Amino acid sequence: MSGSRRIPVEEIRHIAELAHIELTKEEEIIFTEQFNRILEYFSMIDEADTENVPLTYHVLDLVNVYRKDEVHESMKGDEPLRNASKKEGRFFKSPRIV
């Protein structure tokens, strides 16, 4: 990895500890090598000439893909509550959150 920073095994141990993953010494070495190979690919991507490539915010050329608003009559009475597992009067009842 020319010019790129290599991740030492100590950082892999730290990441594993943060993720609550127990690694054997062999796994630490394997993951360190794999992680550094992934970083090599990123450094290769960084070398690509993107000077004349327009910025892309979305892979598809879609703009404001929304359905048209349609006016419907509002639900009346107990209709909104008909599938509620718990209700109290005209209201949804939810567990107390403290």
Phi and psi restraints in degrees (range 20) as a CNS / XPLOR table:
assign (resid 1 and name C) (resid 2 and name N)
       (resid 2 and name CA) (resid 2 and name C) 1.0 -76.0 20.0 2
assign (resid 2 and name N) (resid 2 and name CA)
       (resid 2 and name C) (resid 3 and name N) 1.0 125.1 20.0 2
assign (resid 2 and name C) (resid 3 and name N)
       (resid 3 and name CA) (resid 3 and name C) 1.0 76.1 20.0 2
assign (resid 3 and name N) (resid 3 and name CA)
       (resid 3 and name C) (resid 4 and name N) 1.0 -4.7 20.0 2
assign (resid 3 and name C) (resid 4 and name N)
       (resid 4 and name CA) (resid 4 and name C) 1.0 -98.7 20.0 2
assign (resid 4 and name N) (resid 4 and name CA)
       (resid 4 and name C) (resid 5 and name N) 1.0 158.2 20.0 2
assign (resid 4 and name C) (resid 5 and name N)
       (resid 5 and name CA) (resid 5 and name C) 1.0 -86.0 20.0 2
assign (resid 5 and name N) (resid 5 and name CA)
       (resid 5 and name C) (resid 6 and name N) 1.0 132.7 20.0 2
assign (resid 5 and name C) (resid 6 and name N)
       (resid 6 and name CA) (resid 6 and name C) 1.0 -94.6 20.0 2
assign (resid 6 and name N) (resid 6 and name CA)
       (resid 6 and name C) (resid 7 and name N) 1.0 141.7 20.0 2
assign (resid 6 and name C) (resid 7 and name N)
       (resid 7 and name CA) (resid 7 and name C) 1.0 -88.8 20.0 2
assign (resid 7 and name N) (resid 7 and name CA)
       (resid 7 and name C) (resid 8 and name N) 1.0 122.4 20.0 2
assign (resid 7 and name C) (resid 8 and name N)
       (resid 8 and name CA) (resid 8 and name C) 1.0 -77.8 20.0 2
assign (resid 8 and name N) (resid 8 and name CA)
       (resid 8 and name C) (resid 9 and name N) 1.0 161.3 20.0 2
assign (resid 8 and name C) (resid 9 and name N)
       (resid 9 and name CA) (resid 9 and name C) 1.0 -60.2 20.0 2
assign (resid 9 and name N) (resid 9 and name CA)
       (resid 9 and name C) (resid 10 and name N) 1.0 -28.1 20.0 2
assign (resid 9 and name C) (resid 10 and name N)
       (resid 10 and name CA) (resid 10 and name C) 1.0 -62.0 20.0 2
assign (resid 10 and name N) (resid 10 and name CA)
       (resid 10 and name C) (resid 11 and name N) 1.0 -38.2 20.0 2
assign (resid 10 and name C) (resid 11 and name N)
       (resid 11 and name CA) (resid 11 and name C) 1.0 -69.3 20.0 2
assign (resid 11 and name N) (resid 11 and name CA)
       (resid 11 and name C) (resid 12 and name N) 1.0 -35.7 20.0 2
assign (resid 11 and name C) (resid 12 and name N)
       (resid 12 and name CA) (resid 12 and name C) 1.0 -63.8 20.0 2
assign (resid 12 and name N) (resid 12 and name CA)
       (resid 12 and name C) (resid 13 and name N) 1.0 -41.5 20.0 2
assign (resid 12 and name C) (resid 13 and name N)
       (resid 13 and name CA) (resid 13 and name C) 1.0 -60.5 20.0 2
assign (resid 13 and name N) (resid 13 and name CA)
       (resid 13 and name C) (resid 14 and name N) 1.0 -42.5 20.0 2
assign (resid 13 and name C) (resid 14 and name N)
       (resid 14 and name CA) (resid 14 and name C) 1.0 -64.6 20.0 2
assign (resid 14 and name N) (resid 14 and name CA)
       (resid 14 and name C) (resid 15 and name N) 1.0 -43.9 20.0 2
assign (resid 14 and name C) (resid 15 and name N)
       (resid 15 and name CA) (resid 15 and name C) 1.0 -61.7 20.0 2
assign (resid 15 and name N) (resid 15 and name CA)
       (resid 15 and name C) (resid 16 and name N) 1.0 -43.4 20.0 2
assign (resid 15 and name C) (resid 16 and name N)
       (resid 16 and name CA) (resid 16 and name C) 1.0 -62.0 20.0 2
assign (resid 16 and name N) (resid 16 and name CA)
       (resid 16 and name C) (resid 17 and name N) 1.0 -40.2 20.0 2
assign (resid 16 and name C) (resid 17 and name N)
       (resid 17 and name CA) (resid 17 and name C) 1.0 -64.3 20.0 2
assign (resid 17 and name N) (resid 17 and name CA)
       (resid 17 and name C) (resid 18 and name N) 1.0 -43.6 20.0 2
assign (resid 17 and name C) (resid 18 and name N)
       (resid 18 and name CA) (resid 18 and name C) 1.0 -62.3 20.0 2
assign (resid 18 and name N) (resid 18 and name CA)
       (resid 18 and name C) (resid 19 and name N) 1.0 -33.6 20.0 2
assign (resid 18 and name C) (resid 19 and name N)
       (resid 19 and name CA) (resid 19 and name C) 1.0 -88.3 20.0 2
assign (resid 19 and name N) (resid 19 and name CA)
       (resid 19 and name C) (resid 20 and name N) 1.0 1.8 20.0 2
assign (resid 19 and name C) (resid 20 and name N)
       (resid 20 and name CA) (resid 20 and name C) 1.0 57.1 20.0 2
assign (resid 20 and name N) (resid 20 and name CA)
       (resid 20 and name C) (resid 21 and name N) 1.0 45.2 20.0 2
assign (resid 20 and name C) (resid 21 and name N)
       (resid 21 and name CA) (resid 21 and name C) 1.0 -114.9 20.0 2
assign (resid 21 and name N) (resid 21 and name CA)
       (resid 21 and name C) (resid 22 and name N) 1.0 127.3 20.0 2
assign (resid 21 and name C) (resid 22 and name N)
       (resid 22 and name CA) (resid 22 and name C) 1.0 -90.5 20.0 2
assign (resid 22 and name N) (resid 22 and name CA)
       (resid 22 and name C) (resid 23 and name N) 1.0 124.7 20.0 2
assign (resid 22 and name C) (resid 23 and name N)
       (resid 23 and name CA) (resid 23 and name C) 1.0 -115.7 20.0 2
assign (resid 23 and name N) (resid 23 and name CA)
       (resid 23 and name C) (resid 24 and name N) 1.0 141.7 20.0 2
assign (resid 23 and name C) (resid 24 and name N)
       (resid 24 and name CA) (resid 24 and name C) 1.0 -77.1 20.0 2
assign (resid 24 and name N) (resid 24 and name CA)
       (resid 24 and name C) (resid 25 and name N) 1.0 167.9 20.0 2
assign (resid 24 and name C) (resid 25 and name N)
       (resid 25 and name CA) (resid 25 and name C) 1.0 -59.9 20.0 2
assign (resid 25 and name N) (resid 25 and name CA)
       (resid 25 and name C) (resid 26 and name N) 1.0 -39.3 20.0 2
assign (resid 25 and name C) (resid 26 and name N)
       (resid 26 and name CA) (resid 26 and name C) 1.0 -64.2 20.0 2
assign (resid 26 and name N) (resid 26 and name CA)
       (resid 26 and name C) (resid 27 and name N) 1.0 -42.3 20.0 2
assign (resid 26 and name C) (resid 27 and name N)
       (resid 27 and name CA) (resid 27 and name C) 1.0 -65.1 20.0 2
assign (resid 27 and name N) (resid 27 and name CA)
       (resid 27 and name C) (resid 28 and name N) 1.0 -37.8 20.0 2
assign (resid 27 and name C) (resid 28 and name N)
       (resid 28 and name CA) (resid 28 and name C) 1.0 -58.9 20.0 2
assign (resid 28 and name N) (resid 28 and name CA)
       (resid 28 and name C) (resid 29 and name N) 1.0 -43.6 20.0 2
assign (resid 28 and name C) (resid 29 and name N)
       (resid 29 and name CA) (resid 29 and name C) 1.0 -67.0 20.0 2
assign (resid 29 and name N) (resid 29 and name CA)
       (resid 29 and name C) (resid 30 and name N) 1.0 -44.8 20.0 2
assign (resid 29 and name C) (resid 30 and name N)
       (resid 30 and name CA) (resid 30 and name C) 1.0 -61.4 20.0 2
assign (resid 30 and name N) (resid 30 and name CA)
       (resid 30 and name C) (resid 31 and name N) 1.0 -48.1 20.0 2
assign (resid 30 and name C) (resid 31 and name N)
       (resid 31 and name CA) (resid 31 and name C) 1.0 -66.5 20.0 2
assign (resid 31 and name N) (resid 31 and name CA)
       (resid 31 and name C) (resid 32 and name N) 1.0 -34.7 20.0 2
assign (resid 31 and name C) (resid 32 and name N)
       (resid 32 and name CA) (resid 32 and name C) 1.0 -63.0 20.0 2
assign (resid 32 and name N) (resid 32 and name CA)
       (resid 32 and name C) (resid 33 and name N) 1.0 -45.5 20.0 2
assign (resid 32 and name C) (resid 33 and name N)
       (resid 33 and name CA) (resid 33 and name C) 1.0 -63.4 20.0 2
assign (resid 33 and name N) (resid 33 and name CA)
       (resid 33 and name C) (resid 34 and name N) 1.0 -43.9 20.0 2
assign (resid 33 and name C) (resid 34 and name N)
       (resid 34 and name CA) (resid 34 and name C) 1.0 -64.9 20.0 2
assign (resid 34 and name N) (resid 34 and name CA)
       (resid 34 and name C) (resid 35 and name N) 1.0 -43.1 20.0 2
assign (resid 34 and name C) (resid 35 and name N)
       (resid 35 and name CA) (resid 35 and name C) 1.0 -62.0 20.0 2
assign (resid 35 and name N) (resid 35 and name CA)
       (resid 35 and name C) (resid 36 and name N) 1.0 -42.7 20.0 2
assign (resid 35 and name C) (resid 36 and name N)
       (resid 36 and name CA) (resid 36 and name C) 1.0 -68.4 20.0 2
assign (resid 36 and name N) (resid 36 and name CA)
       (resid 36 and name C) (resid 37 and name N) 1.0 -32.8 20.0 2
assign (resid 36 and name C) (resid 37 and name N)
       (resid 37 and name CA) (resid 37 and name C) 1.0 -66.1 20.0 2
assign (resid 37 and name N) (resid 37 and name CA)
       (resid 37 and name C) (resid 38 and name N) 1.0 -39.0 20.0 2
assign (resid 37 and name C) (resid 38 and name N)
       (resid 38 and name CA) (resid 38 and name C) 1.0 -61.4 20.0 2
assign (resid 38 and name N) (resid 38 and name CA)
       (resid 38 and name C) (resid 39 and name N) 1.0 -43.1 20.0 2
assign (resid 38 and name C) (resid 39 and name N)
       (resid 39 and name CA) (resid 39 and name C) 1.0 -63.4 20.0 2
assign (resid 39 and name N) (resid 39 and name CA)
       (resid 39 and name C) (resid 40 and name N) 1.0 -32.9 20.0 2
assign (resid 39 and name C) (resid 40 and name N)
       (resid 40 and name CA) (resid 40 and name C) 1.0 -61.7 20.0 2
assign (resid 40 and name N) (resid 40 and name CA)
       (resid 40 and name C) (resid 41 and name N) 1.0 -41.2 20.0 2
assign (resid 40 and name C) (resid 41 and name N)
       (resid 41 and name CA) (resid 41 and name C) 1.0 -62.2 20.0 2
assign (resid 41 and name N) (resid 41 and name CA)
       (resid 41 and name C) (resid 42 and name N) 1.0 -40.4 20.0 2
assign (resid 41 and name C) (resid 42 and name N)
       (resid 42 and name CA) (resid 42 and name C) 1.0 -63.4 20.0 2
assign (resid 42 and name N) (resid 42 and name CA)
       (resid 42 and name C) (resid 43 and name N) 1.0 -39.2 20.0 2
assign (resid 42 and name C) (resid 43 and name N)
       (resid 43 and name CA) (resid 43 and name C) 1.0 -67.5 20.0 2
assign (resid 43 and name N) (resid 43 and name CA)
       (resid 43 and name C) (resid 44 and name N) 1.0 -31.4 20.0 2
assign (resid 43 and name C) (resid 44 and name N)
       (resid 44 and name CA) (resid 44 and name C) 1.0 -66.4 20.0 2
assign (resid 44 and name N) (resid 44 and name CA)
       (resid 44 and name C) (resid 45 and name N) 1.0 -40.4 20.0 2
assign (resid 44 and name C) (resid 45 and name N)
       (resid 45 and name CA) (resid 45 and name C) 1.0 -63.8 20.0 2
assign (resid 45 and name N) (resid 45 and name CA)
       (resid 45 and name C) (resid 46 and name N) 1.0 -39.3 20.0 2
assign (resid 45 and name C) (resid 46 and name N)
       (resid 46 and name CA) (resid 46 and name C) 1.0 -61.0 20.0 2
assign (resid 46 and name N) (resid 46 and name CA)
       (resid 46 and name C) (resid 47 and name N) 1.0 -25.2 20.0 2
assign (resid 46 and name C) (resid 47 and name N)
       (resid 47 and name CA) (resid 47 and name C) 1.0 -80.4 20.0 2
assign (resid 47 and name N) (resid 47 and name CA)
       (resid 47 and name C) (resid 48 and name N) 1.0 -12.8 20.0 2
assign (resid 47 and name C) (resid 48 and name N)
       (resid 48 and name CA) (resid 48 and name C) 1.0 -65.0 20.0 2
assign (resid 48 and name N) (resid 48 and name CA)
       (resid 48 and name C) (resid 49 and name N) 1.0 139.0 20.0 2
assign (resid 48 and name C) (resid 49 and name N)
       (resid 49 and name CA) (resid 49 and name C) 1.0 -80.4 20.0 2
assign (resid 49 and name N) (resid 49 and name CA)
       (resid 49 and name C) (resid 50 and name N) 1.0 110.1 20.0 2
assign (resid 49 and name C) (resid 50 and name N)
       (resid 50 and name CA) (resid 50 and name C) 1.0 -116.8 20.0 2
assign (resid 50 and name N) (resid 50 and name CA)
       (resid 50 and name C) (resid 51 and name N) 1.0 18.8 20.0 2
assign (resid 50 and name C) (resid 51 and name N)
       (resid 51 and name CA) (resid 51 and name C) 1.0 -56.1 20.0 2
assign (resid 51 and name N) (resid 51 and name CA)
       (resid 51 and name C) (resid 52 and name N) 1.0 -44.5 20.0 2
assign (resid 51 and name C) (resid 52 and name N)
       (resid 52 and name CA) (resid 52 and name C) 1.0 -103.1 20.0 2
assign (resid 52 and name N) (resid 52 and name CA)
       (resid 52 and name C) (resid 53 and name N) 1.0 19.1 20.0 2
assign (resid 52 and name C) (resid 53 and name N)
       (resid 53 and name CA) (resid 53 and name C) 1.0 -97.0 20.0 2
assign (resid 53 and name N) (resid 53 and name CA)
       (resid 53 and name C) (resid 54 and name N) 1.0 123.2 20.0 2
assign (resid 53 and name C) (resid 54 and name N)
       (resid 54 and name CA) (resid 54 and name C) 1.0 -68.2 20.0 2
assign (resid 54 and name N) (resid 54 and name CA)
       (resid 54 and name C) (resid 55 and name N) 1.0 150.5 20.0 2
assign (resid 54 and name C) (resid 55 and name N)
       (resid 55 and name CA) (resid 55 and name C) 1.0 -63.6 20.0 2
assign (resid 55 and name N) (resid 55 and name CA)
       (resid 55 and name C) (resid 56 and name N) 1.0 142.1 20.0 2
assign (resid 55 and name C) (resid 56 and name N)
       (resid 56 and name CA) (resid 56 and name C) 1.0 -122.7 20.0 2
assign (resid 56 and name N) (resid 56 and name CA)
       (resid 56 and name C) (resid 57 and name N) 1.0 122.5 20.0 2
assign (resid 56 and name C) (resid 57 and name N)
       (resid 57 and name CA) (resid 57 and name C) 1.0 -101.3 20.0 2
assign (resid 57 and name N) (resid 57 and name CA)
       (resid 57 and name C) (resid 58 and name N) 1.0 -17.6 20.0 2
assign (resid 57 and name C) (resid 58 and name N)
       (resid 58 and name CA) (resid 58 and name C) 1.0 -150.4 20.0 2
assign (resid 58 and name N) (resid 58 and name CA)
       (resid 58 and name C) (resid 59 and name N) 1.0 140.2 20.0 2
assign (resid 58 and name C) (resid 59 and name N)
       (resid 59 and name CA) (resid 59 and name C) 1.0 -73.3 20.0 2
assign (resid 59 and name N) (resid 59 and name CA)
       (resid 59 and name C) (resid 60 and name N) 1.0 -22.3 20.0 2
assign (resid 59 and name C) (resid 60 and name N)
       (resid 60 and name CA) (resid 60 and name C) 1.0 -106.2 20.0 2
assign (resid 60 and name N) (resid 60 and name CA)
       (resid 60 and name C) (resid 61 and name N) 1.0 149.2 20.0 2
assign (resid 60 and name C) (resid 61 and name N)
       (resid 61 and name CA) (resid 61 and name C) 1.0 -86.0 20.0 2
assign (resid 61 and name N) (resid 61 and name CA)
       (resid 61 and name C) (resid 62 and name N) 1.0 65.5 20.0 2
assign (resid 61 and name C) (resid 62 and name N)
       (resid 62 and name CA) (resid 62 and name C) 1.0 -113.8 20.0 2
assign (resid 62 and name N) (resid 62 and name CA)
       (resid 62 and name C) (resid 63 and name N) 1.0 135.4 20.0 2
assign (resid 62 and name C) (resid 63 and name N)
       (resid 63 and name CA) (resid 63 and name C) 1.0 -130.9 20.0 2
assign (resid 63 and name N) (resid 63 and name CA)
       (resid 63 and name C) (resid 64 and name N) 1.0 125.6 20.0 2
assign (resid 63 and name C) (resid 64 and name N)
       (resid 64 and name CA) (resid 64 and name C) 1.0 46.2 20.0 2
assign (resid 64 and name N) (resid 64 and name CA)
       (resid 64 and name C) (resid 65 and name N) 1.0 62.6 20.0 2
assign (resid 64 and name C) (resid 65 and name N)
       (resid 65 and name CA) (resid 65 and name C) 1.0 -88.6 20.0 2
assign (resid 65 and name N) (resid 65 and name CA)
       (resid 65 and name C) (resid 66 and name N) 1.0 84.8 20.0 2
assign (resid 65 and name C) (resid 66 and name N)
       (resid 66 and name CA) (resid 66 and name C) 1.0 -122.5 20.0 2
assign (resid 66 and name N) (resid 66 and name CA)
       (resid 66 and name C) (resid 67 and name N) 1.0 154.5 20.0 2
assign (resid 66 and name C) (resid 67 and name N)
       (resid 67 and name CA) (resid 67 and name C) 1.0 -79.3 20.0 2
assign (resid 67 and name N) (resid 67 and name CA)
       (resid 67 and name C) (resid 68 and name N) 1.0 157.8 20.0 2
assign (resid 67 and name C) (resid 68 and name N)
       (resid 68 and name CA) (resid 68 and name C) 1.0 -69.8 20.0 2
assign (resid 68 and name N) (resid 68 and name CA)
       (resid 68 and name C) (resid 69 and name N) 1.0 143.6 20.0 2
assign (resid 68 and name C) (resid 69 and name N)
       (resid 69 and name CA) (resid 69 and name C) 1.0 -69.2 20.0 2
assign (resid 69 and name N) (resid 69 and name CA)
       (resid 69 and name C) (resid 70 and name N) 1.0 133.7 20.0 2
assign (resid 69 and name C) (resid 70 and name N)
       (resid 70 and name CA) (resid 70 and name C) 1.0 -125.5 20.0 2
assign (resid 70 and name N) (resid 70 and name CA)
       (resid 70 and name C) (resid 71 and name N) 1.0 133.2 20.0 2
assign (resid 70 and name C) (resid 71 and name N)
       (resid 71 and name CA) (resid 71 and name C) 1.0 -82.4 20.0 2
assign (resid 71 and name N) (resid 71 and name CA)
       (resid 71 and name C) (resid 72 and name N) 1.0 128.7 20.0 2
assign (resid 71 and name C) (resid 72 and name N)
       (resid 72 and name CA) (resid 72 and name C) 1.0 -128.8 20.0 2
assign (resid 72 and name N) (resid 72 and name CA)
       (resid 72 and name C) (resid 73 and name N) 1.0 155.9 20.0 2
assign (resid 72 and name C) (resid 73 and name N)
       (resid 73 and name CA) (resid 73 and name C) 1.0 -71.3 20.0 2
assign (resid 73 and name N) (resid 73 and name CA)
       (resid 73 and name C) (resid 74 and name N) 1.0 141.1 20.0 2
assign (resid 73 and name C) (resid 74 and name N)
       (resid 74 and name CA) (resid 74 and name C) 1.0 -69.2 20.0 2
assign (resid 74 and name N) (resid 74 and name CA)
       (resid 74 and name C) (resid 75 and name N) 1.0 156.4 20.0 2
assign (resid 74 and name C) (resid 75 and name N)
       (resid 75 and name CA) (resid 75 and name C) 1.0 -68.1 20.0 2
assign (resid 75 and name N) (resid 75 and name CA)
       (resid 75 and name C) (resid 76 and name N) 1.0 146.9 20.0 2
assign (resid 75 and name C) (resid 76 and name N)
       (resid 76 and name CA) (resid 76 and name C) 1.0 -118.2 20.0 2
assign (resid 76 and name N) (resid 76 and name CA)
       (resid 76 and name C) (resid 77 and name N) 1.0 153.4 20.0 2
assign (resid 76 and name C) (resid 77 and name N)
       (resid 77 and name CA) (resid 77 and name C) 1.0 58.8 20.0 2
assign (resid 77 and name N) (resid 77 and name CA)
       (resid 77 and name C) (resid 78 and name N) 1.0 -130.4 20.0 2
assign (resid 77 and name C) (resid 78 and name N)
       (resid 78 and name CA) (resid 78 and name C) 1.0 -88.0 20.0 2
assign (resid 78 and name N) (resid 78 and name CA)
       (resid 78 and name C) (resid 79 and name N) 1.0 2.0 20.0 2
assign (resid 78 and name C) (resid 79 and name N)
       (resid 79 and name CA) (resid 79 and name C) 1.0 -55.2 20.0 2
assign (resid 79 and name N) (resid 79 and name CA)
       (resid 79 and name C) (resid 80 and name N) 1.0 -44.1 20.0 2
assign (resid 79 and name C) (resid 80 and name N)
       (resid 80 and name CA) (resid 80 and name C) 1.0 -63.3 20.0 2
assign (resid 80 and name N) (resid 80 and name CA)
       (resid 80 and name C) (resid 81 and name N) 1.0 -25.1 20.0 2
assign (resid 80 and name C) (resid 81 and name N)
       (resid 81 and name CA) (resid 81 and name C) 1.0 -94.3 20.0 2
assign (resid 81 and name N) (resid 81 and name CA)
       (resid 81 and name C) (resid 82 and name N) 1.0 -0.6 20.0 2
assign (resid 81 and name C) (resid 82 and name N)
       (resid 82 and name CA) (resid 82 and name C) 1.0 -61.9 20.0 2
assign (resid 82 and name N) (resid 82 and name CA)
       (resid 82 and name C) (resid 83 and name N) 1.0 -29.2 20.0 2
assign (resid 82 and name C) (resid 83 and name N)
       (resid 83 and name CA) (resid 83 and name C) 1.0 -102.2 20.0 2
assign (resid 83 and name N) (resid 83 and name CA)
       (resid 83 and name C) (resid 84 and name N) 1.0 4.9 20.0 2
assign (resid 83 and name C) (resid 84 and name N)
       (resid 84 and name CA) (resid 84 and name C) 1.0 -69.2 20.0 2
assign (resid 84 and name N) (resid 84 and name CA)
       (resid 84 and name C) (resid 85 and name N) 1.0 132.8 20.0 2
assign (resid 84 and name C) (resid 85 and name N)
       (resid 85 and name CA) (resid 85 and name C) 1.0 -70.6 20.0 2
assign (resid 85 and name N) (resid 85 and name CA)
       (resid 85 and name C) (resid 86 and name N) 1.0 -32.7 20.0 2
assign (resid 85 and name C) (resid 86 and name N)
       (resid 86 and name CA) (resid 86 and name C) 1.0 -137.9 20.0 2
assign (resid 86 and name N) (resid 86 and name CA)
       (resid 86 and name C) (resid 87 and name N) 1.0 136.4 20.0 2
assign (resid 86 and name C) (resid 87 and name N)
       (resid 87 and name CA) (resid 87 and name C) 1.0 -145.5 20.0 2
assign (resid 87 and name N) (resid 87 and name CA)
       (resid 87 and name C) (resid 88 and name N) 1.0 157.2 20.0 2
assign (resid 87 and name C) (resid 88 and name N)
       (resid 88 and name CA) (resid 88 and name C) 1.0 -137.3 20.0 2
assign (resid 88 and name N) (resid 88 and name CA)
       (resid 88 and name C) (resid 89 and name N) 1.0 107.4 20.0 2
assign (resid 88 and name C) (resid 89 and name N)
       (resid 89 and name CA) (resid 89 and name C) 1.0 64.8 20.0 2
assign (resid 89 and name N) (resid 89 and name CA)
       (resid 89 and name C) (resid 90 and name N) 1.0 -125.4 20.0 2
assign (resid 89 and name C) (resid 90 and name N)
       (resid 90 and name CA) (resid 90 and name C) 1.0 -94.1 20.0 2
assign (resid 90 and name N) (resid 90 and name CA)
       (resid 90 and name C) (resid 91 and name N) 1.0 15.3 20.0 2
assign (resid 90 and name C) (resid 91 and name N)
       (resid 91 and name CA) (resid 91 and name C) 1.0 -123.1 20.0 2
assign (resid 91 and name N) (resid 91 and name CA)
       (resid 91 and name C) (resid 92 and name N) 1.0 151.5 20.0 2
assign (resid 91 and name C) (resid 92 and name N)
       (resid 92 and name CA) (resid 92 and name C) 1.0 -72.0 20.0 2
assign (resid 92 and name N) (resid 92 and name CA)
       (resid 92 and name C) (resid 93 and name N) 1.0 141.7 20.0 2
assign (resid 92 and name C) (resid 93 and name N)
       (resid 93 and name CA) (resid 93 and name C) 1.0 -110.3 20.0 2
assign (resid 93 and name N) (resid 93 and name CA)
       (resid 93 and name C) (resid 94 and name N) 1.0 129.8 20.0 2
assign (resid 93 and name C) (resid 94 and name N)
       (resid 94 and name CA) (resid 94 and name C) 1.0 -123.4 20.0 2
assign (resid 94 and name N) (resid 94 and name CA)
       (resid 94 and name C) (resid 95 and name N) 1.0 162.7 20.0 2
assign (resid 94 and name C) (resid 95 and name N)
       (resid 95 and name CA) (resid 95 and name C) 1.0 -64.9 20.0 2
assign (resid 95 and name N) (resid 95 and name CA)
       (resid 95 and name C) (resid 96 and name N) 1.0 150.2 20.0 2
assign (resid 95 and name C) (resid 96 and name N)
       (resid 96 and name CA) (resid 96 and name C) 1.0 -68.3 20.0 2
assign (resid 96 and name N) (resid 96 and name CA)
       (resid 96 and name C) (resid 97 and name N) 1.0 132.3 20.0 2
assign (resid 96 and name C) (resid 97 and name N)
       (resid 97 and name CA) (resid 97 and name C) 1.0 -117.1 20.0 2
assign (resid 97 and name N) (resid 97 and name CA)
       (resid 97 and name C) (resid 98 and name N) 1.0 121.8 20.0 2
